[in-house]
């Protein structure tokens, strides 16, 4: 059995959260593997009574995530040891990143935990936001980093360089810097391309650019993207600008703040049934390629 000590985390506000955790615990108990629960999100559950808790990935062999895509994004952002595989059980809406649902977990989980699955490696962004010498954020992001206008609907100017060379100054509602995994999320909604997650690349997608010539661009994965915030001052106030990471972490930015983005040298690992289910996921989850009925 390659996975003997399974860590479990769950969406904090999941409906019937204890019921979902109890079902997974029952499956693991039948397999005679040890379950450890996320100390931050599972400690108050009735099903967690008497079970060990974990706080660091070094205490587990596999992280089992119960929830939707948002829960997976949060789990990846909190990871400190990217060598620990993630197995996702969907109890959310789209579940684009999830491998199985809670309804089929009893059939699927035992096979995966016995070693019948494969590891799917995904690139993550390393994002650092700076204000002078102060570091506002420094961490990993699975889907995208978004630099965008705040509550006032005014265009922002974002001076963007790649590998030290000027690319352009976007005058737009914002800029999305996405991984191939994130290419099917916000970037896609903003008109960006779908990029297969096994490719090593980054996607830059402007949001409502004022220039017709500023289109989405895919750059090699070994590139370094640097963005400087240049909102224009007006007689009322600066245009509000924010940095949003995976749609969950929000930072307020100021003029001349800098955001540096490159692909992390480490990849996040997902335990899956098959090597490549990407095209099937496009069809079933996004209805990609479906004809008009």
C-alpha atoms as one frame of an Amber mdcrd trajectory, in Angstrom:
protein
   0.000   0.000   0.000   1.843   3.164  -1.192  -0.310   5.488   0.925  -0.574
   4.494   4.571  -1.215   7.834   6.284  -3.920   9.952   4.654  -4.467  13.595
   5.560  -8.009  14.908   5.112  -9.034  18.520   4.650 -12.495  19.804   3.825
 -14.213  22.960   2.658 -14.947  24.994   5.782 -18.562  25.867   4.920 -19.465
  22.685   3.043 -23.076  21.546   3.441 -23.245  18.222   5.318 -19.520  18.501
   5.970 -19.462  15.928   8.767 -21.405  13.455   6.645 -18.888  13.723   3.795
 -15.895  13.325   6.119 -17.549  10.378   7.887 -18.092   8.593   4.554 -14.452
   9.005   3.546 -13.277   7.871   6.991 -15.390   4.745   6.666 -13.718   3.884
   3.355 -10.244   4.430   4.793 -11.053   2.369   7.866 -12.034  -0.616   5.708
  -8.684  -0.319   3.940  -6.793  -0.321   7.243  -5.022   2.974   6.512  -4.542
   5.742   9.043  -6.522   8.946   8.659  -5.294  12.285  10.014  -7.555  15.310
   9.923  -6.739  18.929   9.146  -6.387  20.525  12.569  -7.679  23.874  11.330
 -10.829  22.680   9.526 -11.823  19.305  10.945 -11.092  19.495  14.677 -14.677
  20.376  15.644 -16.423  17.696  13.615 -18.152  14.834  15.467 -16.579  12.379
  13.015 -13.120  13.631  14.028 -13.487  12.668  17.681 -10.505  10.624  18.827
  -8.677  10.820  15.505  -5.192  12.301  15.122  -4.824  15.770  13.624  -2.098
  17.012  11.307  -0.713  20.491  10.771   2.241  19.805   8.459   2.491  17.703
   5.298   5.479  15.790   6.658   2.996  13.895   8.839   1.105  12.386   5.845
   1.672  10.455   2.600  -1.314  11.866   0.701  -3.650  14.847   1.106  -7.305
  14.066   0.419  -9.328  17.216  -0.304 -13.125  17.192   0.081 -14.844  20.112
  -1.618 -14.777  21.872  -4.959 -12.119  23.562  -7.056 -11.866  26.434  -4.582
 -10.927  24.034  -1.787  -8.211  22.524  -3.990  -6.826  25.972  -4.825  -6.689
  26.819  -1.125  -4.987  23.513  -0.298  -2.323  24.052  -2.974  -1.662  27.600
  -1.795  -1.141  26.325   1.753   1.167  23.463   0.725   4.714  23.636   1.963
   5.803  20.209   0.685   4.898  19.794  -2.990   6.054  16.161  -2.956   2.796
  15.172  -1.189   0.181  14.132  -3.796  -3.353  15.522  -3.671  -6.462  13.413
  -4.223  -9.611  15.471  -4.673 -13.171  14.378  -3.932 -15.716  16.775  -5.394
 -18.535  18.236  -3.329 -18.578  21.593  -5.096 -20.073  22.932  -8.310 -17.964
  22.450 -11.446 -15.237  20.273  -9.964 -12.879  20.825 -12.899  -9.850  19.808
 -10.846 -11.502  17.001  -8.878 -10.758  13.369  -9.634 -13.859  11.758  -8.187
 -17.148  12.646  -6.543 -18.336  11.733  -3.075 -20.948   9.428  -4.643 -18.369
   7.236  -6.396 -15.674   7.493  -3.734 -16.373   4.007  -2.357 -15.437   2.452
  -5.693 -12.632   4.807  -6.746 -10.669   5.568  -3.563  -9.577   1.980  -2.773
  -8.151   1.518  -6.279  -6.203   4.762  -6.149  -4.862   4.158  -2.653  -3.715
   0.671  -3.652  -1.485   2.220  -6.301  -3.665   1.882  -9.400  -3.610   5.620
 -10.123  -1.104   7.892 -11.842   0.482  11.168 -10.797  -0.552  14.230 -12.805
   1.940  17.073 -12.308   0.746  20.665 -12.717   2.767  23.872 -12.909   2.191
  26.550 -10.282   3.056  30.220 -10.315   5.559  31.704  -7.906   4.171  35.183
  -7.194   5.874  37.964  -5.275   4.348  41.400  -4.755   6.629  44.215  -3.582
   6.170  47.786  -2.359   9.668  49.202  -2.322  11.593  46.869  -0.032   8.420
  45.519   1.607   7.159  42.116   0.455   3.355  42.087   0.339   2.981  38.476
  -0.793   5.340  35.640  -1.664   3.791  32.261  -2.417   2.464  29.675  -4.849
  -0.669  29.988  -6.989  -2.219  27.181  -9.054  -4.586  29.041 -11.401  -3.844
  32.715 -11.799  -2.708  36.044 -10.439  -4.994  38.929 -11.429  -4.023  42.596
 -11.280  -7.176  44.632 -11.779  -9.075  47.828 -11.057 -10.866  48.141  -7.758
 -14.301  49.539  -7.020 -13.992  52.557  -9.362 -14.479  51.685 -13.033 -11.381
  53.270 -14.551  -8.662  51.760 -16.717  -5.308  50.996 -15.117  -1.855  51.165
 -16.677   0.294  48.076 -16.118   3.862  48.244 -17.410   4.778  44.671 -18.275
   8.214  43.170 -18.994   9.253  39.624 -19.877  12.791  38.556 -18.993  13.689
  42.208 -18.483  12.462  43.266 -21.924   9.510  45.631 -22.284   6.423  43.865
 -23.611   3.820  46.625 -23.369   1.987  48.881 -20.982  -1.496  47.447 -20.776
  -4.233  50.057 -20.498  -7.085  47.853 -19.423  -9.364  46.779 -16.618  -6.577
  44.433 -15.587  -4.186  41.637 -16.486  -4.448  37.900 -15.801  -1.263  35.840
 -15.517  -2.309  32.191 -15.622  -0.890  28.693 -15.645  -2.120  26.144 -18.201
  -4.334  24.759 -15.408  -5.766  28.245 -14.923  -6.325  28.705 -18.665  -9.811
  27.188 -18.278 -10.761  29.557 -15.453 -10.854  33.381 -15.394  -8.443  33.675
 -18.322 -10.834  31.722 -20.548 -13.744  33.945 -19.536 -11.643  36.994 -20.481
 -10.951  35.611 -23.962  -7.720  33.729 -23.304  -6.781  30.425 -24.970  -7.205
  26.941 -23.548  -3.719  25.512 -22.930  -3.154  21.835 -22.141  -2.016  21.527
 -18.486   0.967  19.335 -19.403   2.557  22.217 -21.310   5.093  24.358 -19.479
   3.899  27.879 -20.192   2.261  31.024 -18.839  -0.660  32.924 -20.331  -1.003
  36.708 -20.182  -4.609  37.776 -20.802  -5.598  41.459 -20.641  -9.049  42.257
 -19.272 -10.958  44.622 -21.568  -7.867  46.210 -23.069  -8.329  49.692 -24.547
  -6.113  48.651 -27.477  -7.270  46.143 -30.094  -3.634  45.112 -30.567  -3.186
  43.880 -26.986  -4.310  40.281 -27.242  -3.638  37.265 -24.996  -0.148  35.828
 -25.346   1.360  32.473 -24.334   4.999  32.613 -23.242   7.537  29.875 -22.419
   7.516  28.513 -18.902  11.059  29.655 -18.170  10.057  33.303 -18.538   9.960
  35.953 -15.826   7.033  38.386 -15.875   7.375  41.731 -14.094   4.453  44.133
 -13.798   4.554  47.662 -12.393   1.320  49.366 -11.400   1.033  52.820 -12.973
  -2.479  54.118 -12.249  -2.946  57.754 -13.134  -3.650  60.222 -10.375  -6.713
  62.397 -10.689  -8.181  65.230  -8.636 -10.253  62.759  -6.580  -7.941  59.865
  -5.760  -5.722  57.196  -7.258  -7.478  54.481  -9.207  -7.869  51.501  -6.885
  -5.880  48.461  -7.969  -5.857  44.980  -6.454  -3.961  41.706  -6.743  -6.178
  38.631  -6.486  -4.660  35.147  -6.227  -6.756  32.179  -7.362  -9.870  34.247
  -6.717  -9.370  33.895  -2.962  -6.516  36.011  -1.620  -6.846  39.768  -2.130
  -4.233  42.506  -1.759  -4.660  46.244  -2.296  -1.943  47.713  -4.511  -0.526
  51.222  -4.794   1.239  53.173  -7.517   4.612  51.680  -8.450   4.016  48.407
  -6.617   5.664  45.564  -8.540   4.479  42.011  -9.118   6.999  39.368 -10.166
   5.754  36.060 -11.565   7.478  32.920 -12.824   6.743  29.213 -12.790   7.737
  27.512  -9.563  10.528  24.996 -10.067   8.359  22.486  -8.195   5.085  21.112
  -9.502   1.979  20.161  -7.556   1.026  16.489  -7.879  -2.501  15.127  -8.270
  -3.375  11.452  -7.890  -5.641  10.484 -10.792  -7.212   7.419 -12.392  -5.813
   8.002 -15.857  -2.824   9.818 -17.265  -4.864  12.265 -19.320  -8.559  13.026
 -18.885  -8.241  16.656 -19.969 -10.201  16.419 -23.213 -13.003  14.450 -21.601
 -13.123  17.039 -18.821 -13.410  19.841 -21.386 -16.384  18.111 -22.969 -18.206
  17.141 -19.777 -17.455  20.121 -17.524 -17.227  23.024 -19.983 -19.352  21.472
 -22.760 -16.482  22.357 -25.095 -17.145  21.484 -28.732 -20.846  20.857 -28.163
 -23.126  21.845 -31.028 -26.080  24.181 -30.796 -29.242  22.310 -29.955
